[in-house]
């Protein structure tokens, strides 16, 4: 069984986001999720992840999580040099 120290940082963030928005009713827009996270006194990283969500209605936390992970993965990709 993995210990907390073995948890992937991305998974840990998703877990914190989920706890922060646990009481939200779906569908929900990012503004609603942010408000809930602020009420839960979520940390900056959680709020930042929610600020990065596209302005659309999310049908459930699985959609929120997928969008956050996609954003993290997109930022983690190395930039390619363009021939010039």
C-alpha positions in Angstrom: 0.0 0.0 0.0 1.5 3.4 -1.0 2.3 5.9 1.7 1.5 9.6 1.4 5.1 10.3 0.4 4.7 8.0 -2.6 1.6 9.8 -4.0 2.1 11.5 -7.3 1.9 15.3 -6.8 -0.7 15.6 -9.6 -2.9 13.0 -7.8 -2.4 14.8 -4.5 -3.6 18.1 -6.1 -6.7 16.4 -7.6 -7.5 14.9 -4.2 -7.2 18.4 -2.5 -9.4 19.9 -5.2 -12.0 17.2 -4.7 -12.1 17.8 -1.0 -12.4 21.6 -1.6 -15.4 21.2 -3.9 -17.0 18.2 -2.3 -20.3 19.9 -1.5 -20.8 21.4 -5.0 -23.9 20.3 -7.0 -23.3 19.5 -10.6 -23.5 20.7 -13.3 -21.2 23.5 -12.1 -19.2 26.3 -13.7 -15.6 27.2 -12.6 -16.9 30.2 -10.7 -19.1 28.0 -8.5 -16.1 25.6 -7.9 -13.9 28.5 -7.0 -16.4 29.9 -4.6 -16.7 26.5 -2.9 -12.9 26.1 -2.7 -12.6 29.6 -1.1 -15.3 28.7 1.4 -13.3 25.5 2.2 -10.2 27.7 2.6 -8.3 25.7 -0.1 -4.7 26.4 -0.7 -3.3 28.6 -3.6 -2.5 25.6 -5.8 -6.1 24.3 -5.6 -7.5 27.8 -6.4 -5.0 28.2 -9.3 -6.0 24.8 -10.7 -9.7 25.9 -10.6 -8.9 29.3 -12.2 -7.3 27.4 -15.1 -10.6 25.6 -16.0 -12.4 26.6 -19.2 -15.6 28.6 -18.8 -18.1 25.7 -19.3 -20.4 23.7 -17.2 -18.9 20.5 -15.7 -21.2 17.6 -15.3 -19.3 16.1 -12.4 -16.0 16.0 -10.6 -14.6 13.5 -13.1 -14.8 16.2 -15.8 -13.2 18.8 -13.5 -10.4 16.4 -12.7 -9.8 15.5 -16.4 -9.7 19.2 -17.3 -7.2 20.0 -14.6 -5.0 17.0 -15.5 -5.1 18.0 -19.2 -4.0 21.5 -18.2 -1.1 20.2 -16.1 0.0 17.9 -18.8 -0.1 20.6 -21.5 2.1 22.9 -19.3 4.5 20.0 -18.7 5.2 19.3 -22.4 8.5 20.6 -23.6 8.2 23.4 -26.0 9.4 22.7 -29.5 11.7 25.0 -31.3 10.2 26.4 -34.4 12.5 26.6 -37.4 13.2 30.1 -38.2 
